[in-house]
Amino acid sequence: MKIAVEGCCHGELDRIYDAILEEERISQQPVDLVLLCGDIQALRNEGDLASLAVPTKYQRLGDFHKYYAGEKVAPILTLVIGGNHEASNYMWELFYGGWIAPNIYYMGAAGCVEVNGIPIAAASGIFKNDDYQRGRFERQPFSAGDMRSIYHTRQFEITKLAMLSRPTVFMSHDWPNGVEQYGDVQALLRAKPFFREEVYSSSLGSPPLQMLLNELQPRYWFSAHLHVEFAAHVVHGVMPQASHASISDNPEAINVDDDSDEELPPTPSVVQPQSITDFLALGKCTSKGGYLHVRTERNSFQFFEIPTSTDTLTQGRREVSLTYHKPWLAITQALDPYFSFHRTQKPLPLPTDPNLQNAVHEAMQKIDAQLATAEGNPLDIRIAQPFTRTAPTQSEYAQQSRKSIRTFLCKNLLTLDPYKNPQTEAFCQLAGIPNRINSFVTKQSTRPNSMSSSAQCVATPAAETQNEIRLIHAVGSQLKRKRD
């Protein structure tokens, strides 16, 4: 299976797909899967800019809205994760994962799916210690602080991921803490000298992801975030060759060994098979390159039927399967009672806790029983979780002509009312959990995929008068933040 891995997207979908299609044209072999490692900036319309944590001068709509509206379709199945520059209102809508546009699947705050039977796990966001043990307390309209805390990784999601068996691929936006020690640290510091202090203090990257790297030991780990291309070869159970001692402030320093020291010959030992993770981080999508890596996984996925070299573009693009990972559904069900929507997080059990292990086992039995009576293939994500639009497309958003306070606020880039996404409801039903994402929305969005031009900027208003008051207060706060 041929996989294209990309670093930070920053709304440049057109450029990314053009580069991949050009590689296909040259190699005459199709790419089967695209992995985008965060900062997708999935802005459906200009109203989503109010939930994008970037300075105002860098706010731009990007390419994604064309894919959301159906004006363009991703040519290759694409899996994406969230970073620290996202339309957080839309990502929250699909907290458990879902199609953000046709053929572009968001992995959720944390998730695990199977592509042609290959388990791919993912963690969105970045680490910040202050928010790690908090619940998911943020609500729309997001305050300036909420707009940033919402993309911080939570212990709840890490605990779920820690219960997986070894996935083949792991995607994260942040780097695992310490992974740079398994690669060329000097080259990294030449490219990014301002990382030196973090490398010295062992604070570069995410400690929770370091734990997952050590525990899950996936065959491949792909990251982004730091806007640099970097590879590392992690041999689990073996200390990295790079060390802080080798990172000298003086690159011309010479290490002098005392040749008089006699060393005893090493004691022969039994060679044990070692688990290896190949780590690759990529930069952001720019004209300078360094953001795209196309890799043919032929030898690595030996447990799966890999296409032969006779497959060419002239034979047509293969459609790969995309299914739920059954253990992930069971883990989600077992840990759902711990899902906190408040600032405080109920103490979480360790992944090795016997009671939690039993809960996962029982959840798996329930899911198996449910699947046994279902028609067709209920694990097929394309069938179980069809793409549904909730917010207006950019074209519909731009056509708002009603001269009212709501139109004014739309132009000020505020889309305050959240949506209940049918895809989230479908996932929750399959996983056997209640859907509490945007549960205070009284009306679920049923916006058709082809929407009329009369669609309102806010699709699910509650009491009109109260909504207008909320909007007035919110736009005042938004404009004040811009002035400050």
Kinemage of the C-alpha trace (Angstrom):
@kinemage 1
@onewidth
@group {chain A} dominant
@subgroup {mainchain}
@vectorlist {calphas} color= white
{ca met a 1} P 0.000 0.000 0.000
{ca lys a 2} L 1.373 3.350 -1.033
{ca ile a 3} L 0.896 6.112 1.541
{ca ala a 4} L 1.519 9.841 1.180
{ca val a 5} L 2.253 11.536 4.506
{ca glu a 6} L 2.017 15.313 4.880
{ca gly a 7} L 2.964 17.601 7.765
{ca cys a 8} L 1.055 20.794 8.569
{ca cys a 9} L -1.615 21.492 5.974
{ca his a 10} L -2.558 25.112 6.811
{ca gly a 11} L -5.484 25.022 4.404
{ca glu a 12} L -3.375 24.154 1.335
{ca leu a 13} L -5.292 21.099 0.157
{ca asp a 14} L -5.077 22.006 -3.534
{ca arg a 15} L -1.291 22.212 -3.450
{ca ile a 16} L -0.987 18.951 -1.521
{ca tyr a 17} L -3.214 16.945 -3.852
{ca asp a 18} L -1.549 18.464 -6.924
{ca ala a 19} L 1.862 17.335 -5.629
{ca ile a 20} L 0.599 13.815 -4.961
{ca leu a 21} L -1.065 13.501 -8.359
{ca glu a 22} L 2.133 14.700 -10.022
{ca glu a 23} L 4.092 12.007 -8.176
{ca glu a 24} L 1.564 9.449 -9.392
{ca arg a 25} L 1.967 10.647 -12.962
{ca ile a 26} L 5.732 10.263 -12.759
{ca ser a 27} L 5.785 6.900 -10.968
{ca gln a 28} L 2.734 5.489 -12.757
{ca gln a 29} L 1.616 3.955 -9.465
{ca pro a 30} L -1.388 5.218 -7.541
{ca val a 31} L -1.235 6.466 -3.974
{ca asp a 32} L -3.725 4.527 -1.870
{ca leu a 33} L -3.944 6.729 1.209
{ca val a 34} L -3.057 10.247 2.330
{ca leu a 35} L -2.255 11.103 5.956
{ca leu a 36} L -2.429 14.779 6.978
{ca cys a 37} L -0.840 15.373 10.370
{ca gly a 38} L -2.705 18.442 11.573
{ca asp a 39} L -3.385 22.154 11.165
{ca ile a 40} L -5.921 21.252 8.504
{ca gln a 41} L -7.832 24.499 9.061
{ca ala a 42} L -11.124 22.922 8.000
{ca leu a 43} L -12.999 26.205 7.571
{ca arg a 44} L -16.435 25.612 6.084
{ca asn a 45} L -17.137 29.307 5.716
{ca glu a 46} L -15.818 32.623 7.006
{ca gly a 47} L -17.875 32.212 10.161
{ca asp a 48} L -15.562 29.399 11.284
{ca leu a 49} L -12.668 31.867 11.444
{ca ala a 50} L -14.015 32.952 14.837
{ca ser a 51} L -12.994 29.525 16.206
{ca leu a 52} L -9.555 29.430 14.578
{ca ala a 53} L -6.704 30.164 16.979
{ca val a 54} L -4.438 32.239 14.756
{ca pro a 55} L -3.613 35.959 14.841
{ca thr a 56} L -6.110 38.022 12.859
{ca lys a 57} L -3.528 39.032 10.253
{ca tyr a 58} L -2.977 35.356 9.374
{ca gln a 59} L -6.658 34.458 9.064
{ca arg a 60} L -7.528 33.214 5.599
{ca leu a 61} L -10.177 30.884 4.303
{ca gly a 62} L -7.879 28.490 2.457
{ca asp a 63} L -8.974 25.662 0.164
{ca phe a 64} L -11.013 23.432 2.448
{ca his a 65} L -14.362 25.192 1.972
{ca lys a 66} L -14.402 24.042 -1.665
{ca tyr a 67} L -14.106 20.401 -0.562
{ca tyr a 68} L -16.777 20.855 2.115
{ca ala a 69} L -19.179 22.336 -0.439
{ca gly a 70} L -18.537 19.583 -2.979
{ca glu a 71} L -17.008 21.958 -5.507
{ca lys a 72} L -13.936 19.737 -5.307
{ca val a 73} L -13.528 16.165 -4.074
{ca ala a 74} L -10.405 14.718 -2.504
{ca pro a 75} L -9.025 12.352 -5.169
{ca ile a 76} L -7.598 9.921 -2.592
{ca leu a 77} L -8.908 8.690 0.746
{ca thr a 78} L -7.451 11.083 3.300
{ca leu a 79} L -7.147 10.687 7.069
{ca val a 80} L -6.575 13.868 9.047
{ca ile a 81} L -5.930 14.830 12.659
{ca gly a 82} L -6.261 18.128 14.474
{ca gly a 83} L -3.397 20.415 15.392
{ca asn a 84} L -3.261 23.742 17.183
{ca his a 85} L -4.636 25.837 14.314
{ca glu a 86} L -8.073 24.411 13.588
{ca ala a 87} L -11.706 25.373 13.213
{ca ser a 88} L -12.250 23.996 16.699
{ca asn a 89} L -16.030 24.351 16.547
{ca tyr a 90} L -16.148 21.912 13.620
{ca met a 91} L -13.625 19.505 15.130
{ca trp a 92} L -15.589 19.425 18.395
{ca glu a 93} L -18.739 18.636 16.420
{ca leu a 94} L -16.964 15.454 15.270
{ca phe a 95} L -15.176 14.698 18.540
{ca tyr a 96} L -15.221 10.924 17.922
{ca gly a 97} L -14.273 11.282 14.263
{ca gly a 98} L -16.156 11.699 11.028
{ca trp a 99} L -16.059 12.960 7.469
{ca ile a 100} L -15.221 16.657 7.402
{ca ala a 101} L -15.689 16.554 3.628
{ca pro a 102} L -16.277 13.758 1.118
{ca asn a 103} L -13.299 11.371 1.181
{ca ile a 104} L -11.574 13.324 4.004
{ca tyr a 105} L -11.976 11.593 7.373
{ca tyr a 106} L -11.118 13.262 10.672
{ca met a 107} L -9.764 10.808 13.256
{ca gly a 108} L -11.300 12.678 16.190
{ca ala a 109} L -9.607 13.978 19.313
{ca ala a 110} L -8.302 10.414 19.513
{ca gly a 111} L -9.189 7.468 17.360
{ca cys a 112} L -8.288 4.221 15.656
{ca val a 113} L -9.578 2.950 12.325
{ca glu a 114} L -8.519 0.248 9.878
{ca val a 115} L -7.512 0.900 6.280
{ca asn a 116} L -7.494 -2.351 4.337
{ca gly a 117} L -7.258 -4.053 7.728
{ca ile a 118} L -4.242 -2.005 8.862
{ca pro a 119} L -4.829 -0.334 12.267
{ca ile a 120} L -4.081 3.390 12.236
{ca ala a 121} L -4.326 5.240 15.555
{ca ala a 122} L -4.172 8.971 16.115
{ca ala a 123} L -4.038 11.741 18.700
{ca ser a 124} L -5.038 15.287 17.792
{ca gly a 125} L -3.839 18.509 19.392
{ca ile a 126} L -0.736 19.416 21.367
{ca phe a 127} L 0.336 18.955 24.969
{ca lys a 128} L 0.053 21.587 27.680
{ca asn a 129} L 0.489 20.417 31.235
{ca asp a 130} L -2.046 22.853 32.740
{ca asp a 131} L -4.911 21.375 30.702
{ca tyr a 132} L -3.838 17.733 30.491
{ca gln a 133} L -5.881 16.547 33.499
{ca arg a 134} L -8.897 18.733 32.808
{ca gly a 135} L -12.208 17.789 31.291
{ca arg a 136} L -13.654 19.100 28.046
{ca phe a 137} L -15.185 22.263 29.474
{ca glu a 138} L -14.992 24.602 26.466
{ca arg a 139} L -18.259 25.824 24.954
{ca gln a 140} L -19.154 28.077 22.066
{ca pro a 141} L -18.719 30.978 21.731
{ca phe a 142} L -15.120 30.287 22.697
{ca ser a 143} L -13.269 32.782 24.845
{ca ala a 144} L -9.687 33.607 23.872
{ca gly a 145} L -8.479 31.071 26.441
{ca asp a 146} L -10.964 28.374 25.443
{ca met a 147} L -9.970 28.749 21.807
{ca arg a 148} L -6.518 27.514 22.796
{ca ser a 149} L -7.242 25.054 25.566
{ca ile a 150} L -9.704 23.143 23.382
{ca tyr a 151} L -6.889 21.759 21.225
{ca his a 152} L -4.779 20.660 24.190
{ca thr a 153} L -4.471 16.905 24.608
{ca arg a 154} L -6.353 15.427 27.563
{ca gln a 155} L -5.466 12.491 29.772
{ca phe a 156} L -8.845 10.968 28.967
{ca glu a 157} L -7.932 10.492 25.298
{ca ile a 158} L -4.419 9.263 26.094
{ca thr a 159} L -5.825 6.646 28.484
{ca lys a 160} L -8.082 5.346 25.721
{ca leu a 161} L -5.212 5.145 23.250
{ca ala a 162} L -2.989 3.388 25.801
{ca met a 163} L -5.422 0.467 25.847
{ca leu a 164} L -4.865 -0.366 22.193
{ca ser a 165} L -2.723 -3.240 21.050
{ca arg a 166} L 0.161 -2.305 18.782
{ca pro a 167} L -1.211 -0.294 15.826
{ca thr a 168} L 0.767 -0.327 12.607
{ca val a 169} L 0.653 3.444 12.174
{ca phe a 170} L 0.285 6.253 14.698
{ca met a 171} L -0.439 9.861 13.736
{ca ser a 172} L 0.086 12.838 16.013
{ca his a 173} L 0.514 16.555 15.549
{ca asp a 174} L 2.889 16.935 18.488
{ca trp a 175} L 6.145 14.950 18.690
{ca pro a 176} L 6.633 12.336 21.392
{ca asn a 177} L 8.941 13.748 24.046
{ca gly a 178} L 12.544 12.615 23.586
{ca val a 179} L 12.095 11.119 20.133
{ca glu a 180} L 14.714 13.529 18.747
{ca gln a 181} L 17.371 11.564 20.655
{ca tyr a 182} L 16.872 8.656 18.240
{ca gly a 183} L 17.746 10.789 15.222
{ca asp a 184} L 20.320 13.339 14.130
{ca val a 185} L 20.028 15.886 16.929
{ca gln a 186} L 22.789 18.070 15.513
{ca ala a 187} L 21.006 18.338 12.168
{ca leu a 188} L 17.785 19.219 13.967
{ca leu a 189} L 19.504 22.001 15.902
{ca arg a 190} L 21.144 23.336 12.766
{ca ala a 191} L 17.715 23.581 11.163
{ca lys a 192} L 15.968 24.831 14.311
{ca pro a 193} L 18.584 26.283 16.698
{ca phe a 194} L 15.911 27.678 19.006
{ca phe a 195} L 15.048 24.090 20.008
{ca arg a 196} L 18.381 23.810 21.821
{ca glu a 197} L 17.069 24.693 25.285
{ca glu a 198} L 14.163 22.254 24.990
{ca val a 199} L 16.476 19.492 23.794
{ca tyr a 200} L 18.870 20.146 26.690
{ca ser a 201} L 16.040 20.144 29.232
{ca ser a 202} L 14.320 17.078 27.721
{ca ser a 203} L 11.154 19.141 27.263
{ca leu a 204} L 10.794 18.975 23.486
{ca gly a 205} L 7.563 17.215 22.605
{ca ser a 206} L 4.731 15.587 24.509
{ca pro a 207} L 5.355 13.312 27.548
{ca pro a 208} L 1.994 11.521 27.113
{ca leu a 209} L 2.894 10.712 23.519
{ca gln a 210} L 6.278 9.452 24.708
{ca met a 211} L 4.421 7.035 26.963
{ca leu a 212} L 2.268 5.874 24.039
{ca leu a 213} L 5.342 5.444 21.840
{ca asn a 214} L 6.977 3.245 24.469
{ca glu a 215} L 3.841 1.257 25.275
{ca leu a 216} L 2.222 0.817 21.850
{ca gln a 217} L 5.440 0.601 19.809
{ca pro a 218} L 3.779 1.189 16.434
{ca arg a 219} L 5.749 0.333 13.316
{ca tyr a 220} L 5.427 3.891 12.007
{ca trp a 221} L 4.811 7.207 13.743
{ca phe a 222} L 4.102 10.372 11.754
{ca ser a 223} L 4.043 13.891 13.230
{ca ala a 224} L 4.183 17.560 12.244
{ca his a 225} L 3.861 20.767 14.333
{ca leu a 226} L 7.516 21.861 14.552
{ca his a 227} L 7.773 22.726 10.844
{ca val a 228} L 10.894 20.703 10.195
{ca glu a 229} L 11.579 17.411 8.436
{ca phe a 230} L 13.107 14.943 10.871
{ca ala a 231} L 13.487 11.168 10.947
{ca ala a 232} L 14.294 8.909 13.872
{ca his a 233} L 14.741 5.169 14.248
{ca val a 234} L 13.432 4.084 17.640
{ca val a 235} L 14.669 0.693 18.825
{ca his a 236} L 12.542 -0.055 21.846
{ca gly a 237} L 14.374 -1.206 24.930
{ca val a 238} L 17.651 0.311 23.710
{ca met a 239} L 18.947 3.686 24.845
{ca pro a 240} L 19.311 6.180 21.993
{ca gln a 241} L 22.815 6.810 20.672
{ca ala a 242} L 22.239 10.551 20.766
{ca ser a 243} L 22.505 12.136 24.186
{ca his a 244} L 22.625 15.544 25.756
{ca ala a 245} L 26.343 15.054 26.320
{ca ser a 246} L 26.904 14.858 22.579
{ca ile a 247} L 25.139 18.143 21.952
{ca ser a 248} L 28.011 20.502 22.488
{ca asp a 249} L 27.798 24.271 22.462
{ca asn a 250} L 31.113 24.099 20.598
{ca pro a 251} L 30.669 22.064 17.410
{ca glu a 252} L 34.472 21.810 17.071
{ca ala a 253} L 34.975 20.320 20.522
{ca ile a 254} L 36.980 17.086 20.568
{ca asn a 255} L 36.222 14.216 22.884
{ca val a 256} L 39.467 12.697 24.229
{ca asp a 257} L 39.393 9.084 25.373
{ca asp a 258} L 41.987 7.670 27.757
{ca asp a 259} L 43.480 4.832 25.741
{ca ser a 260} L 45.070 3.410 28.873
{ca asp a 261} L 41.667 2.375 30.165
{ca glu a 262} L 41.324 -1.306 29.563
{ca glu a 263} L 37.910 -2.620 28.775
{ca leu a 264} L 36.813 -6.173 29.335
{ca pro a 265} L 35.351 -7.871 26.282
{ca pro a 266} L 31.577 -7.730 26.249
{ca thr a 267} L 29.764 -10.716 27.648
{ca pro a 268} L 28.011 -12.637 24.885
{ca ser a 269} L 24.266 -12.327 25.143
{ca val a 270} L 21.296 -13.910 23.488
{ca val a 271} L 19.973 -11.628 20.751
{ca gln a 272} L 16.320 -10.865 21.303
{ca pro a 273} L 14.027 -9.633 18.532
{ca gln a 274} L 13.573 -5.899 18.933
{ca ser a 275} L 10.536 -3.777 18.307
{ca ile a 276} L 11.227 -0.816 16.033
{ca thr a 277} L 9.323 2.379 15.306
{ca asp a 278} L 10.278 4.553 12.364
{ca phe a 279} L 9.435 8.146 13.252
{ca leu a 280} L 8.977 10.822 10.612
{ca ala a 281} L 8.050 14.453 11.168
{ca leu a 282} L 7.345 16.781 8.271
{ca gly a 283} L 7.123 20.535 7.838
{ca lys a 284} L 4.286 22.765 6.711
{ca cys a 285} L 2.997 23.029 3.174
{ca thr a 286} L 5.083 25.721 1.462
{ca ser a 287} L 6.721 26.213 -1.895
{ca lys a 288} L 10.042 25.236 -0.261
{ca gly a 289} L 8.954 21.614 0.128
{ca gly a 290} L 9.827 19.288 3.015
{ca tyr a 291} L 6.182 18.711 3.843
{ca leu a 292} L 5.316 15.672 1.724
{ca his a 293} L 6.685 12.158 1.863
{ca val a 294} L 5.407 9.401 -0.402
{ca arg a 295} L 6.249 5.932 0.763
{ca thr a 296} L 5.501 2.493 -0.627
{ca glu a 297} L 4.829 0.132 2.252
{ca arg a 298} L 5.468 -3.232 0.618
{ca asn a 299} L 7.743 -5.077 3.007
{ca ser a 300} L 6.439 -3.506 6.200
{ca phe a 301} L 2.852 -4.648 5.830
{ca gln a 302} L 3.727 -8.255 5.231
{ca phe a 303} L 0.693 -9.443 7.160
{ca phe a 304} L -1.537 -7.825 4.561
{ca glu a 305} L -1.925 -8.451 0.849
{ca ile a 306} L 0.161 -5.717 -0.761
{ca pro a 307} L -0.548 -4.665 -4.363
{ca thr a 308} L 2.072 -5.782 -6.867
{ca ser a 309} L 4.055 -3.586 -9.214
{ca thr a 310} L 1.658 -4.490 -12.032
{ca asp a 311} L -0.898 -2.080 -10.577
{ca thr a 312} L -0.688 1.173 -12.524
{ca leu a 313} L -2.812 4.251 -12.960
{ca thr a 314} L -4.073 2.906 -16.267
{ca gln a 315} L -5.855 0.166 -14.343
{ca gly a 316} L -7.738 2.729 -12.274
{ca arg a 317} L -7.404 3.819 -8.689
{ca arg a 318} L -8.004 1.145 -6.096
{ca glu a 319} L -10.608 1.889 -3.444
{ca val a 320} L -9.279 0.897 -0.062
{ca ser a 321} L -11.580 -0.147 2.747
{ca leu a 322} L -12.119 2.087 5.775
{ca thr a 323} L -13.618 0.392 8.812
{ca tyr a 324} L -13.969 0.930 12.529
{ca his a 325} L -11.423 -0.769 14.768
{ca lys a 326} L -13.606 -2.960 16.966
{ca pro a 327} L -11.370 -2.792 20.062
{ca trp a 328} L -11.522 1.006 19.836
{ca leu a 329} L -15.315 0.906 19.960
{ca ala a 330} L -15.127 -1.263 23.084
{ca ile a 331} L -12.545 1.023 24.708
{ca thr a 332} L -14.708 4.046 23.944
{ca gln a 333} L -17.717 2.396 25.557
{ca ala a 334} L -15.817 1.225 28.642
{ca leu a 335} L -14.283 4.637 29.349
{ca asp a 336} L -17.301 6.762 28.486
{ca pro a 337} L -18.405 7.071 32.159
{ca tyr a 338} L -15.171 8.996 32.774
{ca phe a 339} L -15.804 11.550 30.002
{ca ser a 340} L -15.933 14.918 31.776
{ca phe a 341} L -17.539 18.067 30.396
{ca his a 342} L -16.301 20.149 33.323
{ca arg a 343} L -12.943 21.648 34.222
{ca thr a 344} L -12.255 18.831 36.643
{ca gln a 345} L -11.600 15.330 35.377
{ca lys a 346} L -12.789 12.366 37.382
{ca pro a 347} L -9.722 10.278 38.359
{ca leu a 348} L -8.987 7.853 35.557
{ca pro a 349} L -8.015 4.215 36.088
{ca leu a 350} L -4.738 2.937 34.738
{ca pro a 351} L -4.989 1.043 31.444
{ca thr a 352} L -3.848 -2.065 33.343
{ca asp a 353} L -6.605 -1.764 35.945
{ca pro a 354} L -8.410 -5.160 36.107
{ca asn a 355} L -11.830 -3.545 36.443
{ca leu a 356} L -11.227 -1.433 33.355
{ca gln a 357} L -9.932 -4.443 31.456
{ca asn a 358} L -13.097 -6.331 32.400
{ca ala a 359} L -15.225 -3.380 31.297
{ca val a 360} L -13.532 -3.387 27.893
{ca his a 361} L -14.065 -7.148 27.593
{ca glu a 362} L -17.760 -6.790 28.430
{ca ala a 363} L -18.102 -3.904 25.988
{ca met a 364} L -16.547 -6.035 23.263
{ca gln a 365} L -19.087 -8.779 23.916
{ca lys a 366} L -21.948 -6.276 23.649
{ca ile a 367} L -20.582 -4.861 20.411
{ca asp a 368} L -20.090 -8.348 18.962
{ca ala a 369} L -23.698 -9.202 19.807
{ca gln a 370} L -24.876 -5.965 18.218
{ca leu a 371} L -22.873 -6.577 15.063
{ca ala a 372} L -24.128 -10.148 14.781
{ca thr a 373} L -27.693 -8.943 14.265
{ca ala a 374} L -26.857 -5.989 12.024
{ca glu a 375} L -27.356 -6.058 8.280
{ca gly a 376} L -24.537 -5.555 5.818
{ca asn a 377} L -21.194 -4.408 7.182
{ca pro a 378} L -21.888 -2.074 10.112
{ca leu a 379} L -18.150 -1.470 10.567
{ca asp a 380} L -17.856 0.113 7.112
{ca ile a 381} L -17.395 3.791 7.922
{ca arg a 382} L -18.565 4.925 4.494
{ca ile a 383} L -21.925 3.255 5.140
{ca ala a 384} L -22.316 3.735 8.888
{ca gln a 385} L -21.225 7.372 8.988
{ca pro a 386} L -22.090 9.129 5.717
{ca phe a 387} L -20.878 12.689 5.295
{ca thr a 388} L -23.434 15.305 6.283
{ca arg a 389} L -23.133 19.068 6.045
{ca thr a 390} L -24.221 21.063 9.056
{ca ala a 391} L -22.961 24.621 8.634
{ca pro a 392} L -23.612 26.654 5.480
{ca thr a 393} L -21.140 26.481 2.640
{ca gln a 394} L -19.076 29.580 1.952
{ca ser a 395} L -21.302 30.399 -1.016
{ca glu a 396} L -24.417 30.272 1.148
{ca tyr a 397} L -22.706 32.209 3.880
{ca ala a 398} L -21.717 34.946 1.433
{ca gln a 399} L -25.250 35.179 0.063
{ca gln a 400} L -26.713 36.285 3.364
{ca ser a 401} L -28.442 39.516 2.462
{ca arg a 402} L -30.823 40.068 5.348
{ca lys a 403} L -30.055 43.530 6.800
{ca ser a 404} L -30.168 42.566 10.436
{ca ile a 405} L -27.921 42.215 13.424
{ca arg a 406} L -27.378 38.578 12.497
{ca thr a 407} L -26.014 39.469 9.065
{ca phe a 408} L -23.744 42.051 10.661
{ca leu a 409} L -22.437 39.482 13.096
{ca cys a 410} L -21.880 36.932 10.362
{ca lys a 411} L -19.711 39.460 8.571
{ca asn a 412} L -17.799 39.899 11.822
{ca leu a 413} L -16.877 36.215 11.608
{ca leu a 414} L -18.960 34.886 14.461
{ca thr a 415} L -20.830 31.627 14.106
{ca leu a 416} L -22.013 31.064 17.636
{ca asp a 417} L -24.614 28.357 17.508
{ca pro a 418} L -23.124 24.855 17.513
{ca tyr a 419} L -24.513 21.949 15.540
{ca lys a 420} L -25.402 18.384 16.450
{ca asn a 421} L -23.751 16.314 13.781
{ca pro a 422} L -25.570 13.163 12.590
{ca gln a 423} L -22.200 11.467 12.099
{ca thr a 424} L -21.464 11.784 15.808
{ca glu a 425} L -24.881 10.360 16.597
{ca ala a 426} L -24.186 7.393 14.299
{ca phe a 427} L -20.833 6.676 15.948
{ca cys a 428} L -22.300 6.872 19.441
{ca gln a 429} L -25.073 4.441 18.539
{ca leu a 430} L -22.557 1.939 17.200
{ca ala a 431} L -20.275 2.348 20.230
{ca gly a 432} L -23.225 2.046 22.611
{ca ile a 433} L -22.743 5.403 24.331
{ca pro a 434} L -24.908 8.521 24.702
{ca asn a 435} L -24.182 11.415 22.372
{ca arg a 436} L -23.296 14.341 24.618
{ca ile a 437} L -21.465 16.426 22.034
{ca asn a 438} L -23.341 19.726 21.782
{ca ser a 439} L -26.171 18.040 23.676
{ca phe a 440} L -27.659 21.400 24.683
{ca val a 441} L -28.584 22.049 21.040
{ca thr a 442} L -32.292 21.331 20.927
{ca lys a 443} L -32.500 20.735 17.189
{ca gln a 444} L -30.194 18.414 15.301
{ca ser a 445} L -28.991 19.799 12.016
{ca thr a 446} L -30.466 17.974 9.053
{ca arg a 447} L -28.953 20.242 6.435
{ca pro a 448} L -29.012 18.330 3.131
{ca asn a 449} L -25.870 17.896 1.099
{ca ser a 450} L -27.358 20.214 -1.510
{ca met a 451} L -28.624 23.225 0.399
{ca ser a 452} L -30.803 26.084 -0.757
{ca ser a 453} L -29.349 29.562 -0.982
{ca ser a 454} L -31.765 30.755 1.686
{ca ala a 455} L -29.927 28.843 4.415
{ca gln a 456} L -29.397 30.960 7.495
{ca cys a 457} L -25.958 31.769 8.837
{ca val a 458} L -26.850 30.017 12.091
{ca ala a 459} L -28.694 26.798 11.424
{ca thr a 460} L -30.016 25.923 14.882
{ca pro a 461} L -31.189 29.061 16.711
{ca ala a 462} L -33.020 28.617 20.002
{ca ala a 463} L -35.031 31.595 21.248
{ca glu a 464} L -34.455 34.360 18.703
{ca thr a 465} L -34.380 37.236 21.169
{ca gln a 466} L -32.004 35.534 23.565
{ca asn a 467} L -29.795 34.545 20.663
{ca glu a 468} L -29.543 38.123 19.428
{ca ile a 469} L -28.530 39.268 22.916
{ca arg a 470} L -25.843 36.591 23.095
{ca leu a 471} L -24.576 37.586 19.675
{ca ile a 472} L -24.411 41.268 20.579
{ca his a 473} L -22.403 40.562 23.720
{ca ala a 474} L -20.135 38.125 21.896
{ca val a 475} L -19.327 40.401 18.981
{ca gly a 476} L -18.515 43.165 21.425
{ca ser a 477} L -16.056 40.877 23.183
{ca gln a 478} L -14.609 39.732 19.859
{ca leu a 479} L -14.042 43.271 18.607
{ca lys a 480} L -12.535 44.259 21.961
{ca arg a 481} L -10.057 41.366 21.727
{ca lys a 482} L -9.073 42.510 18.237
{ca arg a 483} L -8.488 46.057 19.473
{ca asp a 484} L -6.416 44.780 22.405
